[in-house]
C-alpha cells in the first residue's frame, strides 16, 4: 500500500461504485416487487403477469450483467468462498472491498435466486378459472400447475424475509456510519484508502445485454411459440 | 356464572344446529364429507377441461375434436353445481375446503352466480358445436369470468388454506 497524502486521508476518495444499469435494475425491483404483490392480492392478474414478465426481463439482464457487466456487478467478483467470508466476518480480511462485501454478495445472490424461483413458478402457474395462467402453463397438467401456483404464494414470503434481512443490514451499516443507500442512488461512494476505483462497462455492452434479455423474455412471454 | 351459562346455551344451540344440518345432509343420502369430496372432484374435472380448452386455443389452430368434448363436460357438470353444496358440506366437516360459510348464509346470491356459470358453460358448449373455433375463445373467457365471479365471493383465498 502506498503512502497517502495528508489531504486525501482527511477527505477519502470518492468513485463510481455501481454503474447505471445495476442501479436502475435495483430500483425497478423496489417498485415492481411490491406492485406484483399488490396486483396479485387485489385481483389485477393481467397487471401482475406483466409485472412478473418485466421482472423476468430484469433478471435475464442481471444474469448477463453478472457475467459480462461492470466489475462490481460480476458474480465472479462478489461471490466469495467460505474462508473469505469467515475472514471478513472476523475482521481479518487483508484487503479493501469495493462493491459487495463477501457476506453482502451472497445476500444479493440469494435474493436474485429466490426472485428467479418465484418468477419461474409464476410462469407455470395454472389459474383454476383459466383466465390468467402463466405463459408456460401449457407444459404442465392441471394438478401440477395448481401445486406450482400454491408454491408461488409461499415462496413470496421467503423473498420478503430475505429483503427484510437486506434492509436490516443496510440499517446496521448506517449505525456504523457506512452509507449504503447513497451510492445505490448516485452510484458514487467513499473509497477506502488504498482501494482502486472500478472501471465501468461500456455503453454498447449495456445495449447488447438489454437486447438479449428482451429477446429471451419475449420468447418466454409468448409461451416459447414463435408465430 | 351467568356468562358460563350463556356460553353453555350457545354451545347447546350450536350443537343442535350442527345436528340439524347433518340431518339435512343425511336425508339427501350423503354425508357432508362425501358431498365435499364429490364436489372437489367435479370442480377439478371442470378445471382440467377448462385448461384443455385454454391450452388448445393457445396453439392458434384449435382442433374441434379437443374443444367439443371438454366444453360438453363442463356444460354437463355445471348443471349440477347447485346440488354440490348441501348444508353440512362446508368447513364444519373438518376437512380441508375453501368453501366459505357465506355460501349457506347467502344462498340466493350463490345460486345466481352458480346459474351464471351454467349459462356461460351452455353457451360455450353451443359455440363449440358450431365448429367456429374463432368464437370459442371469447365464450371460454366469459365462462372463466363467471367462474371467477363466484369464486371471488364464495371461495377462501389461497393464503387462508
Interface residues (C-beta under 8 A of the other chain):
Chain A: X43 X126 X128 X129 X130 X131 X133 X137 X138 X141 X142 X143 X145 X146 X149 X150 X153 X223 X225 X227
Chain B: X43 X44 X47 X48 X50 X51 X53 X54 X55 X58 X60 X140 X141 X144 X145 X147 X148 X151 X152 X158 X159
